[in-house]
Amino acid sequence: MRGQSAKFMLNNKQIAGRFDLLAKLMELHDENPFKIRSYANAYVSLRKLEGDLMTMGKEHIAAIPGVGSAIADKIEELLSTGEMKTLKKYQDITPSGIQEMLSVKGLGPKKVKQIWKEMEIHSIGELLYACNENRLMSYKGFGSKLQEEIKDRIEYFIESKGKYLYAHLHKHADDLVTWLKASYPGQLFSLSGDIKRMMPEVKGIEILATIQIEADILSDQSFVYNDEKACYTFNGFPVYIEVVTKESFYWELFKRSCSESFLSYFEANNTYFESESAIFKKAGVHFIPAEFRENIDTITLYKKGQVPRLIEVTDIKGIVHNHSTYSDGLHSLEEMAEYVRKCGFEYFVISDHSKSAGYAGGLSEEKVLNQIREIETLNAKYGDGFKIFKSIESDILIDGSLDYREEILKQFDFVIASVHSVLNMDETKATSRLIKAIENPYTRILGHPTGRLLLARPGYPVDFKKIIDACASNGVVIELNANPQRLDIDWTLLPYAMEKNVLIAINPDAHSKESIHYINYGVAAGRKGGLTKEMCLNTKNLKEFKEWVKS
């Protein structure tokens, strides 16, 4: 009997999970199918086991159907040392991102192997991004339906790990607050914390309230207590509700809706305030929206009356950086353009992937010329009220050059230059690579400068002051990629870019009609960094944008 002498405390579910992972890893590496089946069978038996493996002897464990003596030895090893040598062997030769991928429901070893080996995708976040760009559909065995299923499963997996993209839950948060206000007339409710500040990543739905919530009143609104997360959830997202008095509500809300440095300017205050605006008024400062309460220097400007006119979604006049079925988009060029026009925008910039992006159906030179002819035909139909601009998202090669001949580059109205490969350079090489691309006379916009994917991979290291300085010297615009997984350039770098008079383009990097509305998240990130309408490229109307293109 092991009993209290066991060194490592593991429950049946955890032990079973080790054998499930071992079976999947072995299948991933094409190992002996009989051994794989034995570990898979052990997983099924152990997860259903009623007794506690911690208190069983080896003979008892070996007698469990589907286990046997060899697997009982591995369970003993696991409980005694905390690891299983056989499992560790396969873990050591498998990237951690691939192991995590095997945890996603519905992604078996065969599909994961194809994703890893054929698509060269190494993390869940990269896989989600590939789904959003419709890249899986070009591989054998992956249709649009499966791609959408994988996308849904990955989003659920990521969202259940304790950190969430603002874009994925803000609508649910707004709906919950609306419901609470209707359910408790006369009480005060507000989003607070990171979600009120529109941080790109948040821990959940944070709400400040003046009354304790009774869970049963929201039972028909998917508001339930989640034992595993030890909190209430709304539509699967964690909800953190803090109750305060009505007298302290607005001060407590203010405290939770700004950075610590920003808050340090304001004295701790127990005075009753009827609104957040009243707090600013008492301090002699113009009202500052929650998403812009990050830098204490902001207060100095607002105190002097130098109130910047932060960019708003309605300021955006054109949609820049979009993909169509010419590369890896979901909709045709005409469908994309028509949708943008009907949404009330004045221009649309098509910028499919360039020829080096084989993974994304990048355009050969022949396809470039075919697309240009279609654009010219569509523009003739639209007349003067709407225009499609000819662009390309040209890959920045390892040496910093672009991947088309000058004869082809001349055909575009302008070029967006982006890095998509070899992301593991050191800071010096990565910075030099980008600067060379910036200095290319055909580059007008630097696309998603760091290559980061939020909750998936960090951006590659670059000296951003040098990058911004180079853009300033060469008249190159920097993209704020509005895809909620990117939001790249980071909002913290916007003040320096504006100081250097570098324009920012808020671009959705849309791979479908509906994803042009990613613009909303780019604007939120822009506001956090103090971006003004004047410093954003695509707040220019059609006439002004044409002039920028010609310049």
C-alpha positions as CSV (number, residue, x, y, z in Angstrom):
1,M,0.0,0.0,0.0
2,R,1.3,3.5,-0.9
3,G,-1.0,5.6,1.2
4,Q,0.6,8.6,2.9
5,S,4.2,7.6,1.8
6,A,3.6,8.7,-1.9
7,K,5.8,11.5,-2.8
8,F,3.6,13.0,-5.5
9,M,-0.1,13.6,-5.1
10,L,-1.9,12.9,-8.4
11,N,-5.6,12.0,-8.8
12,N,-6.9,9.4,-11.2
13,K,-7.8,12.0,-13.9
14,Q,-4.3,13.5,-13.9
15,I,-2.7,10.0,-14.1
16,A,-5.0,9.0,-16.9
17,G,-4.2,12.2,-18.7
18,R,-0.5,11.3,-18.8
19,F,-1.3,8.1,-20.7
20,D,-3.6,9.9,-23.0
21,L,-0.8,12.3,-23.9
22,L,1.7,9.5,-24.2
23,A,-0.5,7.6,-26.7
24,K,-1.0,10.8,-28.8
25,L,2.7,11.7,-28.8
26,M,3.6,8.2,-29.9
27,E,1.1,8.3,-32.7
28,L,2.4,11.7,-33.7
29,H,5.8,10.1,-34.1
30,D,4.5,7.0,-35.9
31,E,5.5,4.5,-33.1
32,N,4.4,1.0,-32.5
33,P,0.5,0.9,-32.9
34,F,0.1,-1.9,-30.4
35,K,1.8,0.1,-27.7
36,I,-0.2,3.2,-28.6
37,R,-3.4,1.2,-28.3
38,S,-2.4,-0.2,-24.9
39,Y,-1.7,3.3,-23.5
40,A,-5.0,4.6,-25.0
41,N,-6.9,1.7,-23.4
42,A,-5.2,2.4,-20.1
43,Y,-6.3,6.1,-20.3
44,V,-10.0,5.0,-20.9
45,S,-9.8,2.5,-17.9
46,L,-8.1,4.9,-15.5
47,R,-10.3,7.9,-16.1
48,K,-13.4,5.8,-15.3
49,L,-11.8,4.2,-12.2
50,E,-13.9,4.6,-9.0
51,G,-11.1,3.8,-6.6
52,D,-8.1,6.0,-5.7
53,L,-4.9,4.9,-7.5
54,M,-2.9,6.7,-4.7
55,T,-4.1,4.1,-2.2
56,M,-3.8,1.0,-4.3
57,G,-1.0,-1.5,-4.4
58,K,0.7,-2.5,-7.6
59,E,-1.1,-5.8,-7.9
60,H,-4.4,-4.2,-7.6
61,I,-3.5,-1.6,-10.2
62,A,-2.2,-4.3,-12.6
63,A,-5.5,-6.2,-12.3
64,I,-7.5,-3.2,-13.6
65,P,-8.8,-4.1,-17.1
66,G,-6.7,-2.4,-19.8
67,V,-3.8,-1.8,-17.4
68,G,-1.5,-4.8,-16.7
69,S,1.9,-5.1,-15.1
70,A,3.9,-2.9,-17.4
71,I,1.6,0.1,-17.1
72,A,1.2,-0.4,-13.4
73,D,5.0,0.0,-13.2
74,K,4.7,3.3,-15.0
75,I,2.0,4.5,-12.6
76,E,4.3,3.6,-9.7
77,E,7.1,5.5,-11.3
78,L,4.8,8.5,-11.9
79,L,3.6,8.6,-8.3
80,S,7.1,8.1,-6.9
81,T,9.1,10.5,-9.0
82,G,6.5,12.9,-10.5
83,E,7.4,11.9,-14.1
84,M,7.3,9.0,-16.5
85,K,10.6,8.5,-18.5
86,T,8.8,7.1,-21.5
87,L,6.5,10.2,-21.7
88,K,9.4,12.6,-21.1
89,K,11.3,11.1,-24.0
90,Y,8.5,12.0,-26.4
91,Q,7.9,15.4,-24.7
92,D,11.6,16.3,-25.2
93,I,11.3,15.8,-29.0
94,T,8.0,17.5,-29.5
95,P,7.6,21.3,-29.4
96,S,5.5,22.5,-26.5
97,G,3.1,24.2,-28.8
98,I,2.4,20.9,-30.6
99,Q,1.8,19.2,-27.3
100,E,-0.6,21.9,-26.3
101,M,-2.4,21.4,-29.7
102,L,-3.0,17.8,-28.8
103,S,-5.1,19.1,-25.9
104,V,-7.6,20.8,-28.2
105,K,-10.7,18.7,-28.4
106,G,-11.2,17.3,-31.9
107,L,-7.5,17.7,-33.0
108,G,-6.1,14.2,-33.2
109,P,-2.5,13.3,-33.7
110,K,-2.9,12.8,-37.5
111,K,-4.3,16.3,-38.0
112,V,-1.8,17.8,-35.6
113,K,1.1,16.1,-37.4
114,Q,-0.1,17.5,-40.8
115,I,-0.4,20.9,-39.2
116,W,3.1,20.6,-37.8
117,K,4.9,19.0,-40.6
118,E,3.1,20.3,-43.7
119,M,1.9,23.7,-42.6
120,E,4.9,24.4,-40.3
121,I,2.6,25.7,-37.6
122,H,4.0,25.3,-34.1
123,S,1.5,26.8,-31.7
124,I,-2.2,27.1,-31.1
125,G,-2.2,30.8,-31.6
126,E,-0.5,30.5,-35.0
127,L,-3.1,27.8,-36.0
128,L,-6.0,30.1,-35.0
129,Y,-4.4,32.9,-37.1
130,A,-4.0,30.5,-40.0
131,C,-7.8,29.6,-39.7
132,N,-8.7,33.3,-39.7
133,E,-6.7,33.7,-42.9
134,N,-8.3,30.6,-44.5
135,R,-4.9,28.8,-44.9
136,L,-6.0,25.3,-43.9
137,M,-8.4,25.0,-46.8
138,S,-5.6,24.6,-49.3
139,Y,-4.3,21.4,-47.6
140,K,-5.7,17.9,-48.3
141,G,-8.3,16.9,-45.8
142,F,-9.1,20.4,-44.6
143,G,-12.3,22.0,-46.0
144,S,-14.0,25.2,-44.9
145,K,-16.3,23.3,-42.4
146,L,-13.4,21.6,-40.7
147,Q,-11.4,24.9,-40.6
148,E,-14.3,26.6,-38.9
149,E,-14.7,23.8,-36.4
150,I,-10.9,23.9,-35.6
151,K,-11.2,27.7,-35.2
152,D,-14.1,27.4,-32.8
153,R,-12.3,24.7,-30.7
154,I,-9.1,26.7,-30.5
155,E,-10.9,29.9,-29.4
156,Y,-12.6,27.9,-26.7
157,F,-9.3,26.4,-25.6
158,I,-7.5,29.7,-25.5
159,E,-10.4,31.4,-23.7
160,S,-10.4,28.7,-21.0
161,K,-6.7,29.2,-20.1
162,G,-7.4,32.3,-17.9
163,K,-6.5,35.1,-20.4
164,Y,-8.8,36.4,-23.1
165,L,-8.7,38.8,-26.0
166,Y,-10.7,41.9,-25.4
167,A,-12.3,41.4,-28.8
168,H,-13.7,38.0,-27.8
169,L,-15.6,39.1,-24.7
170,H,-16.4,42.8,-24.8
171,K,-19.9,42.2,-26.4
172,H,-20.7,39.6,-23.8
173,A,-19.6,42.1,-21.1
174,D,-21.8,44.9,-22.4
175,D,-24.8,42.5,-22.6
176,L,-24.3,41.4,-19.0
177,V,-24.2,44.9,-17.7
178,T,-27.3,45.8,-19.7
179,W,-29.1,42.8,-18.2
180,L,-28.0,43.6,-14.6
181,K,-29.2,47.2,-14.9
182,A,-32.6,46.0,-16.1
183,S,-32.8,43.4,-13.4
184,Y,-31.9,45.7,-10.5
185,P,-33.5,49.1,-11.2
186,G,-32.0,51.9,-9.1
187,Q,-28.7,50.1,-8.6
188,L,-25.4,51.0,-10.2
189,F,-23.4,48.7,-12.5
190,S,-20.3,49.3,-14.7
191,L,-17.6,47.4,-16.4
192,S,-14.3,48.1,-14.6
193,G,-10.7,47.1,-14.7
194,D,-8.9,46.0,-17.8
195,I,-12.0,45.5,-19.9
196,K,-13.1,49.1,-19.2
197,R,-9.6,50.3,-20.2
198,M,-9.9,48.3,-23.4
199,M,-6.7,46.4,-22.8
200,P,-5.8,44.0,-25.6
201,E,-5.8,41.1,-23.1
202,V,-8.1,40.8,-20.1
203,K,-8.6,38.3,-17.3
204,G,-12.4,38.3,-17.7
205,I,-15.5,40.4,-17.2
206,E,-14.9,42.7,-14.3
207,I,-18.0,44.5,-12.9
208,L,-18.5,47.0,-10.1
209,A,-21.9,46.9,-8.5
210,T,-23.9,48.3,-5.6
211,I,-25.8,45.2,-4.8
212,Q,-25.0,41.5,-4.3
213,I,-26.1,39.5,-7.4
214,E,-28.4,36.5,-6.9
215,A,-27.3,34.0,-9.5
216,D,-30.8,32.5,-10.1
217,I,-32.0,35.8,-11.5
218,L,-29.6,35.3,-14.4
219,S,-30.0,31.6,-14.9
220,D,-31.6,32.2,-18.4
221,Q,-28.7,34.4,-19.4
222,S,-26.0,31.7,-19.2
223,F,-24.8,33.2,-15.8
224,V,-23.7,30.2,-13.8
225,Y,-21.2,29.3,-11.1
226,N,-18.2,27.4,-12.6
227,D,-16.6,25.1,-10.0
228,E,-13.4,24.6,-12.0
229,K,-12.8,28.4,-12.4
230,A,-14.2,29.1,-8.9
231,C,-16.2,32.1,-10.1
232,Y,-19.4,32.9,-12.0
233,T,-19.3,32.7,-15.8
234,F,-21.4,34.4,-18.4
235,N,-21.5,32.6,-21.7
236,G,-18.4,30.7,-20.6
237,F,-16.4,33.8,-19.7
238,P,-15.3,34.4,-16.0
239,V,-17.2,37.2,-14.2
240,Y,-15.7,39.1,-11.3
241,I,-18.2,41.2,-9.5
242,E,-17.2,43.5,-6.7
243,V,-19.8,45.2,-4.5
244,V,-19.4,48.7,-3.1
245,T,-21.6,51.3,-1.6
246,K,-23.5,53.9,-3.8
247,E,-21.6,56.7,-2.0
248,S,-18.2,55.2,-3.0
249,F,-19.2,53.8,-6.4
250,Y,-17.7,56.3,-8.8
251,W,-14.4,56.8,-6.9
252,E,-14.0,53.0,-6.7
253,L,-14.8,52.7,-10.4
254,F,-12.2,55.4,-11.2
255,K,-9.6,53.7,-9.1
256,R,-10.1,50.4,-11.0
257,S,-10.1,52.0,-14.5
258,C,-6.7,53.5,-14.8
259,S,-3.0,52.6,-14.5
260,E,-1.3,53.0,-11.2
261,S,0.9,55.8,-12.4
262,F,-2.2,57.7,-13.6
263,L,-4.0,57.1,-10.3
264,S,-1.0,58.4,-8.3
265,Y,-1.9,62.0,-9.4
266,F,-5.2,61.9,-7.7
267,E,-5.4,61.9,-3.9
268,A,-7.2,59.0,-2.1
269,N,-10.7,60.3,-1.7
270,N,-13.8,59.1,0.2
271,T,-15.9,62.0,-1.0
272,Y,-19.2,61.2,-2.7
273,F,-19.1,61.8,-6.5
274,E,-22.0,61.7,-8.8
275,S,-19.9,60.7,-11.8
276,E,-16.3,60.0,-12.9
277,S,-16.4,63.4,-14.6
278,A,-16.9,65.0,-11.2
279,I,-13.6,63.5,-10.1
280,F,-11.7,65.1,-12.9
281,K,-13.5,68.4,-12.4
282,K,-12.5,68.5,-8.7
283,A,-8.9,67.9,-9.7
284,G,-9.0,70.7,-12.4
285,V,-8.5,68.2,-15.2
286,H,-10.6,67.8,-18.4
287,F,-12.3,64.4,-18.5
288,I,-10.1,61.6,-19.8
289,P,-11.8,58.4,-21.2
290,A,-10.8,55.2,-19.4
291,E,-8.9,53.7,-22.4
292,F,-6.6,56.8,-22.3
293,R,-5.9,56.7,-18.5
294,E,-2.4,55.1,-18.9
295,N,0.3,57.8,-18.8
296,I,0.5,60.4,-16.0
297,D,1.9,62.9,-18.6
298,T,-1.5,62.9,-20.2
299,I,-2.9,64.6,-17.2
300,T,-0.6,67.6,-17.7
301,L,-1.9,68.2,-21.2
302,Y,-5.5,67.9,-20.1
303,K,-4.9,70.2,-17.2
304,K,-3.6,72.8,-19.5
305,G,-6.6,72.4,-21.8
306,Q,-4.5,70.8,-24.5
307,V,-7.1,68.1,-25.1
308,P,-6.2,65.9,-28.1
309,R,-9.1,64.9,-30.3
310,L,-8.7,61.1,-30.0
311,I,-9.5,59.1,-33.1
312,E,-13.0,57.6,-33.4
313,V,-14.4,54.7,-35.6
314,T,-16.5,57.2,-37.6
315,D,-13.3,59.0,-38.6
316,I,-12.1,56.1,-40.8
317,K,-12.9,56.8,-44.4
318,G,-11.2,53.9,-46.2
319,I,-10.2,50.3,-45.5
320,V,-6.5,49.6,-46.1
321,H,-4.8,46.1,-46.2
322,N,-7.3,43.4,-47.3
323,H,-7.1,40.0,-48.9
324,S,-9.3,38.3,-51.4
325,T,-9.5,34.9,-53.1
326,Y,-6.6,35.9,-55.2
327,S,-4.5,34.8,-52.2
328,D,-6.0,33.5,-48.9
329,G,-9.1,35.6,-48.5
330,L,-12.6,34.1,-48.2
331,H,-14.3,36.4,-50.6
332,S,-13.6,37.6,-54.1
333,L,-12.1,41.0,-54.9
334,E,-15.5,42.3,-56.1
335,E,-17.4,40.9,-53.1
336,M,-14.9,42.6,-50.7
337,A,-15.0,45.9,-52.5
338,E,-18.8,46.0,-52.8
339,Y,-19.2,45.2,-49.1
340,V,-16.8,48.0,-48.1
341,R,-18.6,50.4,-50.4
342,K,-22.0,49.5,-49.0
343,C,-20.6,50.0,-45.5
344,G,-20.2,53.6,-46.4
345,F,-16.4,53.8,-46.9
346,E,-14.9,55.9,-49.7
347,Y,-12.1,53.6,-50.8
348,F,-10.7,50.0,-50.5
349,V,-7.1,48.9,-50.7
350,I,-6.6,45.4,-51.9
351,S,-3.2,44.0,-50.8
352,D,-3.1,40.2,-51.3
353,H,0.0,38.2,-50.3
354,S,3.0,38.4,-52.6
355,K,4.7,35.5,-54.4
356,S,7.0,34.4,-51.5
357,A,4.0,33.6,-49.3
358,G,3.4,30.2,-50.8
359,Y,1.5,29.1,-47.6
360,A,-1.0,31.9,-48.4
361,G,-1.4,31.5,-52.1
362,G,0.8,34.5,-52.8
363,L,0.4,36.1,-56.2
364,S,2.6,35.2,-59.1
365,E,3.5,38.1,-61.4
366,E,0.9,36.8,-63.8
367,K,-1.8,36.8,-61.1
368,V,-0.8,40.3,-60.1
369,L,-1.4,41.6,-63.7
370,N,-4.8,39.7,-63.8
371,Q,-5.8,41.3,-60.6
372,I,-4.8,44.8,-61.8
373,R,-7.0,44.3,-64.9
374,E,-10.0,43.4,-62.7
375,I,-9.4,46.4,-60.5
376,E,-9.4,48.7,-63.4
377,T,-12.7,47.2,-64.7
378,L,-14.3,47.6,-61.3
379,N,-13.1,51.1,-60.9
380,A,-14.6,52.1,-64.3
381,K,-17.9,50.7,-63.0
382,Y,-17.7,52.6,-59.7
383,G,-16.9,56.0,-61.2
384,D,-15.7,58.9,-58.9
385,G,-17.6,58.0,-55.7
386,F,-15.6,54.9,-54.7
387,K,-12.1,53.6,-55.6
388,I,-10.2,50.4,-55.3
389,F,-6.4,51.0,-54.9
390,K,-3.9,48.5,-56.2
391,S,-1.5,47.3,-53.5
392,I,0.3,44.2,-52.3
393,E,1.5,42.9,-49.0
394,S,5.0,42.2,-50.1
395,D,7.1,39.8,-48.0
396,I,10.3,41.3,-46.6
397,L,12.9,38.7,-47.4
398,I,15.7,37.8,-45.1
399,D,18.0,40.4,-46.5
400,G,15.4,43.1,-46.3
401,S,14.5,43.2,-50.0
402,L,11.0,42.9,-51.4
403,D,10.0,39.9,-53.4
404,Y,9.0,41.4,-56.8
405,R,11.0,42.9,-59.7
406,E,10.9,46.7,-60.0
407,E,8.7,46.3,-63.1
408,I,6.0,44.6,-61.0
409,L,6.4,47.0,-58.0
410,K,5.8,49.9,-60.4
411,Q,2.3,48.5,-61.2
412,F,1.0,49.1,-57.6
413,D,-0.4,52.3,-56.2
414,F,1.7,51.5,-53.2
415,V,3.3,48.6,-51.4
416,I,2.7,47.3,-47.8
417,A,5.9,45.6,-46.7
418,S,5.6,42.9,-44.0
419,V,7.7,40.1,-42.4
420,H,6.1,36.7,-42.3
421,S,9.1,34.3,-42.1
422,V,12.4,33.8,-40.2
423,L,11.1,35.5,-37.0
424,N,14.0,34.3,-34.8
425,M,16.6,36.9,-35.8
426,D,18.4,38.8,-33.1
427,E,17.5,42.4,-32.5
428,T,20.4,43.9,-34.6
429,K,19.6,41.7,-37.7
430,A,15.9,42.1,-37.4
431,T,16.2,45.9,-37.1
432,S,18.5,46.1,-40.1
433,R,16.2,43.9,-42.1
434,L,13.2,46.2,-41.5
435,I,15.1,49.4,-42.1
436,K,16.3,48.1,-45.5
437,A,12.7,47.4,-46.4
438,I,11.6,50.8,-45.1
439,E,14.3,52.5,-47.3
440,N,13.0,50.7,-50.4
441,P,11.4,53.5,-52.5
442,Y,8.3,51.4,-53.2
443,T,7.5,50.8,-49.5
444,R,4.8,53.2,-48.3
445,I,3.4,51.2,-45.3
446,L,5.3,49.0,-42.8
447,G,2.9,46.1,-42.0
448,H,2.4,44.6,-38.5
449,P,6.0,45.6,-37.4
450,T,6.6,43.0,-34.7
451,G,4.9,39.9,-36.1
452,R,3.4,39.2,-32.7
453,L,0.2,37.1,-32.1
454,L,-1.4,37.9,-28.8
455,L,-1.7,34.9,-26.4
456,A,0.3,32.9,-29.0
457,R,3.7,34.3,-29.7
458,P,5.7,37.4,-28.9
459,G,6.9,39.8,-31.5
460,Y,10.4,39.6,-32.9
461,P,12.9,41.8,-31.2
462,V,13.6,45.2,-32.9
463,D,14.8,48.6,-31.8
464,F,11.6,50.5,-32.3
465,K,13.1,53.9,-32.0
466,K,15.3,53.1,-34.9
467,I,12.4,51.7,-36.9
468,I,10.2,54.7,-36.2
469,D,13.1,57.1,-37.0
470,A,13.7,55.3,-40.3
471,C,10.0,55.6,-41.2
472,A,10.1,59.3,-40.4
473,S,13.1,59.8,-42.6
474,N,11.6,57.9,-45.5
475,G,8.0,59.0,-45.3
476,V,6.8,55.5,-44.5
477,V,3.5,54.9,-42.6
478,I,3.4,52.4,-39.8
479,E,0.5,50.0,-39.7
480,L,-1.6,49.4,-36.5
481,N,-2.8,46.0,-37.6
482,A,-6.4,45.8,-36.2
483,N,-6.7,42.1,-36.2
484,P,-7.4,41.5,-32.4
485,Q,-4.7,38.8,-32.4
486,R,-2.1,41.3,-33.6
487,L,-2.9,44.9,-32.6
488,D,0.6,45.6,-33.9
489,I,2.2,48.2,-33.6
490,D,1.6,48.2,-29.9
491,W,-0.3,51.2,-28.5
492,T,2.6,52.1,-26.1
493,L,4.7,53.0,-29.2
494,L,2.2,55.4,-30.7
495,P,3.3,58.5,-28.8
496,Y,6.9,58.3,-30.1
497,A,5.6,57.7,-33.6
498,M,3.4,60.8,-33.5
499,E,6.3,62.8,-31.9
500,K,8.3,61.9,-35.0
501,N,5.4,62.9,-37.3
502,V,4.9,59.3,-38.6
503,L,1.4,58.5,-39.7
504,I,-0.4,55.4,-38.5
505,A,-2.7,53.3,-40.7
506,I,-5.3,51.4,-38.8
507,N,-5.8,48.4,-41.0
508,P,-8.0,45.3,-40.5
509,D,-5.8,42.9,-42.5
510,A,-9.2,41.5,-43.5
511,H,-9.5,38.0,-45.0
512,S,-13.3,38.2,-45.3
513,K,-15.9,40.8,-45.7
514,E,-17.0,40.9,-42.1
515,S,-13.4,41.2,-40.7
516,I,-13.1,44.7,-42.1
517,H,-14.9,45.6,-38.8
518,Y,-11.7,44.7,-36.9
519,I,-11.1,48.4,-37.5
520,N,-13.0,48.9,-34.2
521,Y,-10.3,47.2,-32.2
522,G,-7.6,49.1,-34.0
523,V,-9.3,52.3,-33.1
524,A,-9.6,51.2,-29.5
525,A,-5.8,50.5,-29.4
526,G,-5.1,53.8,-31.1
527,R,-7.1,55.7,-28.5
528,K,-5.1,54.0,-25.8
529,G,-1.9,55.4,-27.3
530,G,-3.4,58.9,-27.9
531,L,-3.7,58.6,-31.7
532,T,-5.5,61.6,-33.2
533,K,-7.6,61.7,-36.4
534,E,-4.9,63.9,-38.0
535,M,-2.1,61.3,-37.4
536,C,-4.1,58.4,-39.0
537,L,-3.6,57.7,-42.7
538,N,-7.0,56.3,-43.5
539,T,-9.0,59.1,-41.9
540,K,-8.2,61.0,-45.1
541,N,-11.1,61.3,-47.5
542,L,-10.8,59.9,-51.0
543,K,-9.4,63.1,-52.5
544,E,-6.8,63.4,-49.7
545,F,-5.9,59.7,-50.0
546,K,-5.3,60.0,-53.7
547,E,-3.0,62.9,-53.0
548,W,-1.1,60.8,-50.5
549,V,-0.8,58.0,-53.0
550,K,0.6,60.4,-55.7
551,S,3.0,62.0,-53.2
